[in-house]
């Protein structure tokens, strides 16, 4: 069986299709397509009661926390910068609970853009609320810049060379959360990837791999999910 990979969703108050304009939990199709291209089966995880997160994660082989709006600064003890976007409290609550459940159970975790920032916050880290040069000049368009792996890291094992990545973000990791190490940098020194230093498979990337052709980061998650299933570390529940 292909590994079952849960992907957290956006939550929008208004979305339009056909004759409808309704609240919606949605996900850019690029996310499930990347999971599929990497050999997994994608399932959407719309916001739910945080208390259910552990039982949801127990049914998964791997977890992806998707990109999206800024993390509310109160989550890491900061006052909001004027350039920080409006809070997405329901997503923050749900995705922090999913991250905590994945870390507690050892479920392989890939955290993308906002997801990497949430992973850092979940482990006690802080964020830079605004930086320049990592968002394209045109709204709704992804930029691109090179990312350099740190030798000896899980990320470097998946992507050993410097590579160009699709990017769109104005916030980034500041103080690292407990148990995290940096596994990639941008040319200006911005932290571009983090991972757990212990044996649990958890990787955060600040860019958007779903918007590119390189499947190696997602393939590494799928491989970790397969390995966990093979050795019987995954608890029953599906």
Short mmCIF file of the C-alpha atoms (twelve columns), coordinates in Angstrom:
data_MODEL
# 
_entry.id   MODEL 
# 
loop_
_atom_site.group_PDB 
_atom_site.id 
_atom_site.type_symbol 
_atom_site.label_atom_id 
_atom_site.label_alt_id 
_atom_site.label_comp_id 
_atom_site.label_asym_id 
_atom_site.label_seq_id 
_atom_site.Cartn_x 
_atom_site.Cartn_y 
_atom_site.Cartn_z 
_atom_site.pdbx_PDB_model_num 
ATOM 1   C CA . UNK A 1   0.000   0.000  0.000   1 
ATOM 2   C CA . UNK A 2   1.127   3.553  -0.701  1 
ATOM 3   C CA . UNK A 3   1.761   5.601  2.451   1 
ATOM 4   C CA . UNK A 4   -1.176  7.740  3.566   1 
ATOM 5   C CA . UNK A 5   0.015   11.352 3.885   1 
ATOM 6   C CA . UNK A 6   -2.221  13.892 5.609   1 
ATOM 7   C CA . UNK A 7   -1.957  17.507 4.423   1 
ATOM 8   C CA . UNK A 8   -3.367  20.387 6.472   1 
ATOM 9   C CA . UNK A 9   -5.628  22.801 4.594   1 
ATOM 10  C CA . UNK A 10  -6.316  26.474 4.301   1 
ATOM 11  C CA . UNK A 11  -9.537  27.801 5.861   1 
ATOM 12  C CA . UNK A 12  -11.199 30.632 3.940   1 
ATOM 13  C CA . UNK A 13  -14.344 32.589 4.763   1 
ATOM 14  C CA . UNK A 14  -15.159 32.969 1.066   1 
ATOM 15  C CA . UNK A 15  -14.325 30.772 -1.915  1 
ATOM 16  C CA . UNK A 16  -15.994 30.821 -5.322  1 
ATOM 17  C CA . UNK A 17  -16.767 27.971 -7.711  1 
ATOM 18  C CA . UNK A 18  -19.623 27.724 -10.175 1 
ATOM 19  C CA . UNK A 19  -22.559 29.682 -8.768  1 
ATOM 20  C CA . UNK A 20  -21.317 29.296 -5.174  1 
ATOM 21  C CA . UNK A 21  -19.499 31.647 -2.812  1 
ATOM 22  C CA . UNK A 22  -19.110 29.842 0.501   1 
ATOM 23  C CA . UNK A 23  -16.690 29.258 3.396   1 
ATOM 24  C CA . UNK A 24  -14.256 26.532 2.387   1 
ATOM 25  C CA . UNK A 25  -11.410 24.347 3.563   1 
ATOM 26  C CA . UNK A 26  -9.143  24.185 0.536   1 
ATOM 27  C CA . UNK A 27  -5.715  23.168 -0.641  1 
ATOM 28  C CA . UNK A 28  -3.824  24.148 -3.795  1 
ATOM 29  C CA . UNK A 29  -3.753  21.073 -6.007  1 
ATOM 30  C CA . UNK A 30  0.039   21.287 -6.168  1 
ATOM 31  C CA . UNK A 31  0.277   19.772 -2.661  1 
ATOM 32  C CA . UNK A 32  -1.581  16.488 -3.306  1 
ATOM 33  C CA . UNK A 33  0.039   16.212 -6.727  1 
ATOM 34  C CA . UNK A 34  3.490   16.430 -5.140  1 
ATOM 35  C CA . UNK A 35  2.522   13.731 -2.633  1 
ATOM 36  C CA . UNK A 36  1.269   11.542 -5.485  1 
ATOM 37  C CA . UNK A 37  4.385   12.130 -7.601  1 
ATOM 38  C CA . UNK A 38  6.509   11.125 -4.610  1 
ATOM 39  C CA . UNK A 39  4.638   7.819  -4.204  1 
ATOM 40  C CA . UNK A 40  2.086   8.623  -1.496  1 
ATOM 41  C CA . UNK A 41  -1.670  9.045  -1.188  1 
ATOM 42  C CA . UNK A 42  -2.782  12.507 -0.028  1 
ATOM 43  C CA . UNK A 43  -5.683  13.179 2.325   1 
ATOM 44  C CA . UNK A 44  -6.855  16.655 3.334   1 
ATOM 45  C CA . UNK A 45  -6.964  17.600 7.019   1 
ATOM 46  C CA . UNK A 46  -9.230  20.642 7.461   1 
ATOM 47  C CA . UNK A 47  -9.205  22.410 10.841  1 
ATOM 48  C CA . UNK A 48  -10.917 20.403 13.576  1 
ATOM 49  C CA . UNK A 49  -10.977 20.273 17.358  1 
ATOM 50  C CA . UNK A 50  -7.354  20.194 18.565  1 
ATOM 51  C CA . UNK A 51  -8.251  17.401 20.978  1 
ATOM 52  C CA . UNK A 52  -8.821  15.090 17.989  1 
ATOM 53  C CA . UNK A 53  -5.352  15.635 16.492  1 
ATOM 54  C CA . UNK A 54  -3.689  12.618 18.121  1 
ATOM 55  C CA . UNK A 55  -6.363  10.203 16.883  1 
ATOM 56  C CA . UNK A 56  -6.160  11.692 13.376  1 
ATOM 57  C CA . UNK A 57  -2.361  11.447 13.206  1 
ATOM 58  C CA . UNK A 58  -2.540  7.851  14.463  1 
ATOM 59  C CA . UNK A 59  -4.260  6.928  11.182  1 
ATOM 60  C CA . UNK A 60  -1.556  8.486  9.020   1 
ATOM 61  C CA . UNK A 61  1.811   7.292  7.754   1 
ATOM 62  C CA . UNK A 62  3.094   10.849 7.350   1 
ATOM 63  C CA . UNK A 63  2.005   14.453 7.866   1 
ATOM 64  C CA . UNK A 64  2.481   17.655 5.848   1 
ATOM 65  C CA . UNK A 65  1.750   21.060 7.366   1 
ATOM 66  C CA . UNK A 66  1.046   23.363 4.436   1 
ATOM 67  C CA . UNK A 67  1.868   27.013 3.835   1 
ATOM 68  C CA . UNK A 68  -0.443  29.932 4.460   1 
ATOM 69  C CA . UNK A 69  -0.926  33.048 6.585   1 
ATOM 70  C CA . UNK A 70  1.387   34.428 9.253   1 
ATOM 71  C CA . UNK A 71  1.540   32.716 12.644  1 
ATOM 72  C CA . UNK A 72  -0.030  34.907 15.332  1 
ATOM 73  C CA . UNK A 73  2.872   36.537 17.244  1 
ATOM 74  C CA . UNK A 74  1.258   35.872 20.642  1 
ATOM 75  C CA . UNK A 75  2.117   32.192 20.013  1 
ATOM 76  C CA . UNK A 76  5.790   33.035 20.536  1 
ATOM 77  C CA . UNK A 77  5.402   35.874 23.018  1 
ATOM 78  C CA . UNK A 78  5.795   38.816 20.621  1 
ATOM 79  C CA . UNK A 79  3.827   41.937 19.800  1 
ATOM 80  C CA . UNK A 80  2.592   42.016 16.182  1 
ATOM 81  C CA . UNK A 81  4.673   43.979 13.693  1 
ATOM 82  C CA . UNK A 82  2.496   46.326 11.549  1 
ATOM 83  C CA . UNK A 83  3.460   44.209 8.519   1 
ATOM 84  C CA . UNK A 84  2.310   40.925 10.093  1 
ATOM 85  C CA . UNK A 85  -0.925  39.639 8.580   1 
ATOM 86  C CA . UNK A 86  -4.199  39.009 10.410  1 
ATOM 87  C CA . UNK A 87  -4.305  35.973 12.703  1 
ATOM 88  C CA . UNK A 88  -5.548  32.556 11.576  1 
ATOM 89  C CA . UNK A 89  -6.315  31.273 15.069  1 
ATOM 90  C CA . UNK A 90  -8.311  28.189 14.097  1 
ATOM 91  C CA . UNK A 91  -5.507  27.020 11.811  1 
ATOM 92  C CA . UNK A 92  -2.857  27.833 14.421  1 
ATOM 93  C CA . UNK A 93  -4.697  25.777 17.058  1 
ATOM 94  C CA . UNK A 94  -5.276  22.806 14.761  1 
ATOM 95  C CA . UNK A 95  -1.881  22.676 13.096  1 
ATOM 96  C CA . UNK A 96  0.025   23.136 16.355  1 
ATOM 97  C CA . UNK A 97  -1.966  20.203 17.729  1 
ATOM 98  C CA . UNK A 98  -1.143  18.119 14.625  1 
ATOM 99  C CA . UNK A 99  2.557   18.935 14.987  1 
ATOM 100 C CA . UNK A 100 2.561   18.028 18.663  1 
ATOM 101 C CA . UNK A 101 0.777   14.741 17.908  1 
ATOM 102 C CA . UNK A 102 3.248   13.874 15.128  1 
ATOM 103 C CA . UNK A 103 6.246   14.623 17.341  1 
ATOM 104 C CA . UNK A 104 4.778   12.629 20.233  1 
ATOM 105 C CA . UNK A 105 4.046   9.596  18.061  1 
ATOM 106 C CA . UNK A 106 7.130   9.754  15.847  1 
ATOM 107 C CA . UNK A 107 5.011   10.184 12.708  1 
ATOM 108 C CA . UNK A 108 7.204   11.546 9.871   1 
ATOM 109 C CA . UNK A 109 6.525   15.261 9.436   1 
ATOM 110 C CA . UNK A 110 7.251   17.701 6.602   1 
ATOM 111 C CA . UNK A 111 6.463   21.336 7.448   1 
ATOM 112 C CA . UNK A 112 6.288   23.753 4.505   1 
ATOM 113 C CA . UNK A 113 6.764   27.553 4.767   1 
ATOM 114 C CA . UNK A 114 4.209   28.593 7.434   1 
ATOM 115 C CA . UNK A 115 4.415   24.965 8.561   1 
ATOM 116 C CA . UNK A 116 8.146   25.302 9.263   1 
ATOM 117 C CA . UNK A 117 7.480   28.471 11.229  1 
ATOM 118 C CA . UNK A 118 4.792   26.662 13.264  1 
ATOM 119 C CA . UNK A 119 7.147   23.742 13.917  1 
ATOM 120 C CA . UNK A 120 9.710   26.173 15.281  1 
ATOM 121 C CA . UNK A 121 7.096   27.927 17.441  1 
ATOM 122 C CA . UNK A 122 5.718   24.589 18.711  1 
ATOM 123 C CA . UNK A 123 9.185   23.833 20.078  1 
ATOM 124 C CA . UNK A 124 9.592   27.205 21.772  1 
ATOM 125 C CA . UNK A 125 11.265  29.158 18.981  1 
ATOM 126 C CA . UNK A 126 10.534  32.645 17.679  1 
ATOM 127 C CA . UNK A 127 10.084  34.266 14.266  1 
ATOM 128 C CA . UNK A 128 11.364  37.262 12.352  1 
ATOM 129 C CA . UNK A 129 8.129   39.034 11.491  1 
ATOM 130 C CA . UNK A 130 9.339   40.757 8.328   1 
ATOM 131 C CA . UNK A 131 12.273  40.419 5.968   1 
ATOM 132 C CA . UNK A 132 12.876  41.568 2.416   1 
ATOM 133 C CA . UNK A 133 13.887  39.706 -0.690  1 
ATOM 134 C CA . UNK A 134 12.080  36.370 -0.338  1 
ATOM 135 C CA . UNK A 135 8.830   37.328 -2.078  1 
ATOM 136 C CA . UNK A 136 8.462   38.119 -5.783  1 
ATOM 137 C CA . UNK A 137 7.767   41.742 -6.699  1 
ATOM 138 C CA . UNK A 138 4.449   40.660 -8.258  1 
ATOM 139 C CA . UNK A 139 1.745   39.477 -5.855  1 
ATOM 140 C CA . UNK A 140 0.589   35.923 -6.494  1 
ATOM 141 C CA . UNK A 141 3.866   34.930 -8.168  1 
ATOM 142 C CA . UNK A 142 6.543   32.750 -6.606  1 
ATOM 143 C CA . UNK A 143 10.128  33.941 -6.637  1 
ATOM 144 C CA . UNK A 144 13.227  31.743 -6.773  1 
ATOM 145 C CA . UNK A 145 16.572  31.722 -5.020  1 
ATOM 146 C CA . UNK A 146 19.302  29.192 -4.188  1 
ATOM 147 C CA . UNK A 147 19.362  27.233 -0.932  1 
ATOM 148 C CA . UNK A 148 22.525  25.614 0.405   1 
ATOM 149 C CA . UNK A 149 22.291  22.435 2.529   1 
ATOM 150 C CA . UNK A 150 24.213  22.010 5.775   1 
ATOM 151 C CA . UNK A 151 26.519  18.956 5.567   1 
ATOM 152 C CA . UNK A 152 25.526  15.948 7.639   1 
ATOM 153 C CA . UNK A 153 21.839  16.860 7.908   1 
ATOM 154 C CA . UNK A 154 18.757  14.927 6.876   1 
ATOM 155 C CA . UNK A 155 18.018  17.594 4.274   1 
ATOM 156 C CA . UNK A 156 21.517  17.305 2.805   1 
ATOM 157 C CA . UNK A 157 21.037  13.544 2.496   1 
ATOM 158 C CA . UNK A 158 17.931  14.191 0.368   1 
ATOM 159 C CA . UNK A 159 19.249  17.168 -1.620  1 
ATOM 160 C CA . UNK A 160 23.067  17.180 -1.442  1 
ATOM 161 C CA . UNK A 161 23.730  20.134 -3.753  1 
ATOM 162 C CA . UNK A 162 22.827  23.825 -3.669  1 
ATOM 163 C CA . UNK A 163 19.563  24.204 -5.556  1 
ATOM 164 C CA . UNK A 164 17.085  26.877 -6.623  1 
ATOM 165 C CA . UNK A 165 13.732  26.725 -4.827  1 
ATOM 166 C CA . UNK A 166 10.308  28.371 -5.317  1 
ATOM 167 C CA . UNK A 167 9.773   30.933 -2.569  1 
ATOM 168 C CA . UNK A 168 7.162   33.355 -1.242  1 
ATOM 169 C CA . UNK A 169 7.450   34.437 2.395   1 
ATOM 170 C CA . UNK A 170 8.199   37.515 4.461   1 
ATOM 171 C CA . UNK A 171 8.673   35.812 7.821   1 
ATOM 172 C CA . UNK A 172 11.356  33.356 8.921   1 
ATOM 173 C CA . UNK A 173 12.871  31.487 11.844  1 
ATOM 174 C CA . UNK A 174 14.652  33.667 14.408  1 
ATOM 175 C CA . UNK A 175 15.530  31.763 17.608  1 
ATOM 176 C CA . UNK A 176 15.513  28.013 17.035  1 
ATOM 177 C CA . UNK A 177 13.051  25.837 18.913  1 
ATOM 178 C CA . UNK A 178 14.313  23.191 21.323  1 
ATOM 179 C CA . UNK A 179 15.751  20.120 19.599  1 
ATOM 180 C CA . UNK A 180 15.961  21.737 16.141  1 
ATOM 181 C CA . UNK A 181 19.056  22.307 14.049  1 
ATOM 182 C CA . UNK A 182 19.479  24.350 10.876  1 
ATOM 183 C CA . UNK A 183 19.826  22.216 7.738   1 
ATOM 184 C CA . UNK A 184 19.817  24.822 4.934   1 
ATOM 185 C CA . UNK A 185 20.468  28.533 4.436   1 
ATOM 186 C CA . UNK A 186 19.725  31.124 1.782   1 
ATOM 187 C CA . UNK A 187 22.563  33.271 0.484   1 
ATOM 188 C CA . UNK A 188 21.607  36.141 2.797   1 
ATOM 189 C CA . UNK A 189 21.806  33.876 5.858   1 
ATOM 190 C CA . UNK A 190 18.060  33.314 6.229   1 
ATOM 191 C CA . UNK A 191 17.258  29.914 7.758   1 
ATOM 192 C CA . UNK A 192 15.698  27.866 4.957   1 
ATOM 193 C CA . UNK A 193 15.371  24.420 6.532   1 
ATOM 194 C CA . UNK A 194 15.299  22.977 10.044  1 
ATOM 195 C CA . UNK A 195 15.079  19.445 11.372  1 
ATOM 196 C CA . UNK A 196 15.005  17.532 14.613  1 
ATOM 197 C CA . UNK A 197 18.374  16.502 15.930  1 
ATOM 198 C CA . UNK A 198 17.058  13.177 17.300  1 
ATOM 199 C CA . UNK A 199 15.910  10.041 15.474  1 
ATOM 200 C CA . UNK A 200 12.391  11.311 14.745  1 
ATOM 201 C CA . UNK A 201 11.877  12.282 11.088  1 
ATOM 202 C CA . UNK A 202 10.775  15.913 11.121  1 
ATOM 203 C CA . UNK A 203 11.899  18.441 8.522   1 
ATOM 204 C CA . UNK A 204 10.779  22.014 7.874   1 
ATOM 205 C CA . UNK A 205 11.497  23.903 4.654   1 
ATOM 206 C CA . UNK A 206 10.838  27.612 4.214   1 
ATOM 207 C CA . UNK A 207 10.151  27.355 0.483   1 
ATOM 208 C CA . UNK A 208 7.343   25.697 -1.485  1 
ATOM 209 C CA . UNK A 209 8.495   22.376 -2.982  1 
ATOM 210 C CA . UNK A 210 4.978   21.781 -4.328  1 
ATOM 211 C CA . UNK A 211 5.528   24.664 -6.782  1 
ATOM 212 C CA . UNK A 212 8.623   23.123 -8.370  1 
ATOM 213 C CA . UNK A 213 9.623   19.975 -10.218 1 
ATOM 214 C CA . UNK A 214 11.955  18.559 -7.546  1 
ATOM 215 C CA . UNK A 215 10.203  15.791 -5.616  1 
ATOM 216 C CA . UNK A 216 13.145  14.826 -3.396  1 
ATOM 217 C CA . UNK A 217 11.980  16.485 -0.170  1 
ATOM 218 C CA . UNK A 218 8.520   14.911 -0.391  1 
ATOM 219 C CA . UNK A 219 10.022  11.607 -1.512  1 
ATOM 220 C CA . UNK A 220 12.159  11.627 1.644   1 
ATOM 221 C CA . UNK A 221 9.004   12.009 3.750   1 
ATOM 222 C CA . UNK A 222 7.283   9.167  1.879   1 
ATOM 223 C CA . UNK A 223 10.365  6.963  2.313   1 
ATOM 224 C CA . UNK A 224 10.408  7.699  6.052   1 
ATOM 225 C CA . UNK A 225 6.714   6.786  6.240   1 
ATOM 226 C CA . UNK A 226 7.378   3.493  4.429   1 
ATOM 227 C CA . UNK A 227 10.299  2.688  6.716   1 
ATOM 228 C CA . UNK A 228 8.248   3.356  9.836   1 
ATOM 229 C CA . UNK A 229 5.549   1.028  8.533   1 
ATOM 230 C CA . UNK A 230 8.144   -1.637 7.652   1 
ATOM 231 C CA . UNK A 231 9.666   -1.770 11.110  1 
ATOM 232 C CA . UNK A 232 6.263   -1.725 12.785  1 
ATOM 233 C CA . UNK A 233 6.732   1.587  14.593  1 
ATOM 234 C CA . UNK A 234 3.435   2.968  13.411  1 
ATOM 235 C CA . UNK A 235 0.620   2.318  15.910  1 
ATOM 236 C CA . UNK A 236 -2.576  0.595  14.735  1 
ATOM 237 C CA . UNK A 237 -5.501  2.848  13.933  1 
ATOM 238 C CA . UNK A 238 -6.303  2.665  10.222  1 
# 
